[in-house]
């Protein structure tokens, strides 16, 4: 998984006044959990732009001005209810031998023939929660929908991998194509057309068979 470097400074004071002063200066107070003790630091709000305002998933390298460096993953973020500015971020420290839980985005690949025929594509799960070692975290789940017809779906079961655990039931639908109004089913129309032709042939054979008994009855009546 791709990583973003966040450069910041360790916080000496974590009180309300100090926190407010940081925010007024355009900095975001942060905490990294998971280590021996929580690490409090701050960084410029602009430093989190590529981490927060994206649909992609990233890990983080926190570099402090005292020389400390650690790997982490964002766990929680808080925004100001009015200005939407970032006011706090929680991180969780990563260790190579310790599994971590993370949301991984889903990307759809290809074009669904069911949608071309008038079906409605429903993207049920845009992100999936997984548990894995840091080195096994995928950037995306790439889901191929090029064979998805009307009534078909792709579930979590088809995305299972030995490198990580998906924390959803295997039957969870990720994407599906449902019937919409005025659906044009090309295949069904072709099948109906073939059945109509067969029916017409059978009808002709039946008519020919009916003519023979009728002729025989007419001949018998004339003899009488």
Secondary structure, 3 states (H helix, E strand, C coil): CCEEEEEEEECCCCCHHHHHHHHHCCEEEEEEECCCCCEEEEEEHHHHHHHHCCCCCCEEEEEECCCCEEEEEEEEEEECCCCCCEEEEEEEECCCCCCEEEEEEEEEECCCHHHHCCCEEEECCCEEEEEECHHHCCCCEEEECCCCCCCCEEEHHHHCECCEEECCCCCCEEEEEECCCCCCCHHHHHHHHHHHHHHHHHHHHHHHHHHHHHHHHHHHHHHC
